[in-house]
Structure formats: C-alpha cells, structure tokens
Amino acid sequence: MLSAALDLLDTEGVDAFTMRALAGRLQINPMTIYHHFGDRDGLISAMSERVYRSVSAPALGNPRCRIEALLRAYHAQVLKHPGLALLIFSRPTVFPEQAQRITEEIAQLLVEAGLSPQRTRLWVNILVDFTHGAAIATAIGGRSDPEGSGSNDDYNEALAELLNGLMT
C-alpha cells in the first residue's frame, strides 16, 4: 500500500492524493486503507517513515562533513518525493518521527562542531529551511530529476558555502 501511495502522490500530485484514489489504484475498498493506517495522517506518517528512515549522517567524519552528507541525503529524498514534503507541511498534525530524528541529528552535529545552544537552534532552522526550499522549488519548477539539471549541483554548492561560513 505504501509503494502505491507514494507512486500515486509522485505521479498524480497532492490534489489527486485521496484515500479513494489510492483504493481505486489498488482495487480495494477505501476502508481497508483506514483499517491499516487509521486515517489520512496515519498514511502520510507511514509514507514519511518509509521515505526518510534511511536518511542519516555517516558514523565517521568531522561534524561539518557529516551534516553535509545528511542534508544532501535528505534533499535527495525531498526531490524524489516532493509531494510528500508538501503534504507534511500542509498538515501540522503530521510531523513524522523520522523528521524529528533528522532535526535532532543535525542539532547534535552542530553542538559537536562547537555551536552554542542558541546558535544551534538558529542554524538547524536555517539549514533545514534552506534544504526544503531548494528541493521544493526545484520540484515545483519541474526539475525534480537531479541528474537532468544543475539544481542538485547548485544546492550542493550553496550548502557547502553555508557550512563553510558557519564553520569558520
């Protein structure tokens, strides 16, 4: 069900993403989906868990390199499933555990890099918001294929500049 839900969202978009449309695609009764996930928010949370669970910083390396790798991996997933990010943003009750984990991991790495708690909070927001904005702008602009445009390179260069400025 989760694969079909992600495929529906990726191919048809946020507006077409309904329980009824998903049930039609799977040729099942919509109540079957509700039985498995409780409600739409439960389905969105489960989709988020699947998409973002593999996003993490490498275990080795300095904090700057680990933050960069983590944010690049997150950016790639948002680019791959931009509709999912839009759904999460549009539903304040849905803040997946994986998103919380990623945010906490960034904060921990910033502390390891020597930032104060106040600067850590500020920079977590800057880095996460920058990553979301870059990925969603690329996806909305119809350039969600990172291999087919300079958008991924642009993001990587801008992220490196941000981190270089932060860590000096």
C-alpha positions in Angstrom: 0.0 0.0 0.0 2.8 2.4 0.8 4.5 1.9 -2.5 1.2 2.5 -4.3 0.5 5.6 -2.2 3.9 7.1 -3.0 3.5 6.3 -6.7 0.1 8.0 -6.7 1.5 11.0 -5.0 4.6 11.2 -7.2 2.7 10.7 -10.5 -0.6 12.5 -9.9 0.3 15.1 -7.3 -1.0 16.3 -4.0 -4.5 17.3 -5.2 -5.2 13.8 -6.6 -3.9 12.1 -3.5 -7.1 10.8 -1.8 -7.9 7.6 0.0 -10.5 6.9 -2.7 -7.9 7.3 -5.5 -5.5 5.1 -3.7 -8.1 2.4 -3.1 -9.1 2.6 -6.8 -5.5 2.1 -7.8 -5.1 -0.9 -5.5 -8.6 -2.2 -6.4 -9.6 -2.4 -2.7 -12.3 -0.9 -0.5 -11.1 2.5 0.9 -12.0 1.2 4.4 -9.1 -1.3 4.0 -6.7 1.7 4.0 -8.3 3.2 7.0 -8.1 -0.2 8.8 -4.3 -0.3 8.2 -3.4 3.4 8.9 -6.3 4.8 10.9 -6.7 8.0 8.8 -5.0 10.0 6.1 -2.5 11.4 8.6 -1.5 7.9 9.6 -0.9 7.0 6.0 1.2 10.2 5.5 3.2 9.4 8.6 3.8 5.8 7.4 4.9 7.1 4.0 7.3 9.5 5.6 8.8 6.8 7.8 9.5 4.7 4.8 11.0 7.5 2.7 13.1 9.2 5.4 14.3 6.2 7.6 17.4 5.7 5.6 18.5 9.4 5.8 21.2 9.7 8.4 24.7 11.2 8.8 27.7 8.9 8.3 29.1 7.5 11.5 32.6 8.8 10.8 34.0 12.1 9.8 34.0 15.6 11.2 30.7 17.3 12.1 30.7 19.6 9.0 31.1 16.7 6.6 28.5 14.6 8.4 26.0 17.5 8.4 26.6 18.0 4.7 26.1 14.3 3.9 22.9 14.2 6.0 21.4 17.2 4.3 22.3 16.0 0.9 20.6 12.7 1.6 17.5 14.5 2.9 17.5 16.8 -0.1 17.6 13.9 -2.4 14.6 12.3 -0.8 12.6 15.5 -0.8 13.4 15.9 -4.5 12.4 12.3 -5.1 9.0 12.7 -3.3 8.2 16.5 -3.3 4.5 15.9 -2.9 5.1 14.1 0.4 7.0 17.1 1.8 4.2 19.4 0.7 1.6 17.1 2.4 3.7 17.1 5.6 4.0 20.9 5.5 0.2 21.3 4.9 -0.8 19.1 7.8 0.6 20.4 11.1 -0.6 17.3 13.0 1.8 15.2 10.9 5.4 15.6 12.0 7.0 12.2 11.3 9.3 10.6 13.8 12.0 10.5 11.1 11.8 14.3 10.6 12.2 14.8 14.3 15.2 12.3 14.3 16.9 14.1 11.4 16.4 17.5 13.0 17.8 16.2 16.3 20.8 14.6 14.4 21.6 18.0 12.8 21.4 19.7 16.2 23.7 17.1 17.8 26.3 17.5 15.0 26.2 21.3 15.3 26.8 21.0 19.0 29.7 18.7 18.2 31.0 21.4 15.9 31.1 23.8 18.8 28.0 25.9 18.4 26.2 27.2 21.4 22.6 26.0 22.1 21.2 29.3 20.7 23.3 29.2 17.5 22.4 25.5 17.2 18.7 26.2 17.2 19.1 29.1 14.7 21.3 27.0 12.3 19.1 23.9 12.5 16.3 26.1 11.2 18.4 27.8 8.6 19.8 24.5 7.2 16.5 22.6 7.2 14.5 25.5 5.7 17.2 26.0 3.1 17.1 22.4 2.2 13.3 22.3 2.0 13.1 25.5 -0.1 15.7 24.3 -2.5 14.2 20.9 -3.1 10.6 22.1 -3.3 11.5 25.0 -5.7 13.3 22.5 -7.9 10.4 20.0 -7.8 7.7 22.6 -8.4 9.8 24.0 -11.3 9.6 20.6 -13.0 13.3 19.9 -12.5 12.9 17.1 -10.0 15.4 14.9 -11.9 18.6 15.7 -10.1 20.7 14.1 -12.9 19.0 16.2 -15.6 19.6 19.7 -14.3 22.1 21.8 -12.4 19.7 22.1 -9.5 21.4 19.4 -7.4 24.8 20.9 -8.1 23.5 24.3 -7.2 22.1 23.0 -3.9 25.4 21.2 -3.1 27.5 24.3 -3.8 25.2 26.6 -1.8 25.1 24.1 1.1 28.9 24.0 1.1 29.0 27.8 1.2 26.6 27.9 4.1 28.6 25.3 6.1 31.9 26.8 5.2 30.7 30.2 6.5 29.2 28.6 9.6 32.3 26.5 10.5 34.9 29.3 10.1 
